[in-house]
């Protein structure tokens, strides 16, 4: 049998001109000899010869002649195509004026190139496609969104489900758009699929930005996006990213600002979530997690949230928070708690972070928020003397609130963590000189020669200079 198999493989085949676009022909060769049937599939790409009028031809031969009795079939398989969309038809090669029309015409694996313009539609993506906006490959965090440079999706979906992109197929890529005005949300990802890539998009002024769901069969990546002020009224309003059914997700190198609720919130049963290299500024809460397993939060920069920076809200297990910079919360830098009674957090490690300038505490662990010993070693707490806690007399850094004495914070760093982003110093505001010009109007007859005009000036800290008093004539 080995001899027959080797003889079968030692064939050569010739494929000749085809009259269409690039094609692939699949050759299925079946060998029948006595009571033995052996089948194998081979593929060979054939490139177009311009102007060819020949029909495809395939020939199989082998030196031993043992393939004299064989069956041969050839089936063309189309290569991926690129479809071009332009709202005003100016873009070269454009054959569609709406993205939905291009999606309907495309085959799985195709690419849709969307030229700069404004697209008033809610795009339904139900097949594996790569959809590229005018700013594909350009980091959204560096873009201004200047008119005429962006492919802008102004969602016009149905009431109750008004979304920019509604994605329900595996492996869809959305790259280089501005997605805005979704009265339900900006981009929806179906939880039963996976392998999404959401890249280089400005996602702004929706009710919430991204409904991030994934089955976990393939990793989903959210990278180089700018999430801005997604605060339209509605369910989950004020969230940059909202997720309640995710697995194998990477949220990397995005920016978040101006959200009335949370930069990102992960609820429900979630697993294998990595949040890395993001910048989160002036949102309400920066990160909220509930019932995750296998959570990594690393190399993020969180500055001046309006509430808590990182909140573990119960039921989280196997959590690593390392190499982050967490600065300027008016409440807690990190909270480990259980406000929803889903169970305490377990196996949390908080290491090599810069935690400083957080008003209430750098770290608070509530009485029902954690089980076990919480490893919080090797963090910089904003002072070489370490955190402020009774067990560290003289510590002047951010406070640790540890009601059940579960936090192991020693040793602590006496200088900034080398793996965390360097904190940007909060500038001391320069007082703006205020010019005060009080005017007193005195009518004729009320002021005699040599009289005195009296008036008061109220000011804050500092001095008041009165250059001169204008006296009228009469």
Secondary structure, 3 states (H helix, E strand, C coil): CHHHHHHHHCEEEEECCCCCCCEEEEEEEEEEECCEEEEEEEEEEECCCCCCCCCCCEEEEECCCCCCCEEEEEEEEECCCEEEECCCCCCCCCCECCHHHHHHHCCCCCEEEECCEEECCCEEECCCCEEECCCCCCCHHHCCCCCCCCEEEECCCECCECEEEEECCCCCEEECEEEECCCCEEEEECCCCCCCEEECCEEECCCCCEEEECCCCCCEEEECCEEECCCCCCCCCCEEEEEEECEEEEEECCEEECCCCEEEEECCCEEEEEEECCEEECCCEEEEECCEEEEEEECCEEECCCCCCEEECCCCEEEEEECCEEECCCCEEEEECCCCCCCCEEEEEEECCEEECCCCEEEEECCCCEECCEECCCCECCCCCCCEECCECCCCCCEEEECCCCEECCCCECCCCCCCCCCCCCCCCCCCCCCCCCCCCCCCCCCCCCCCCCCCCCCCCCCCCCCCCCCCCC
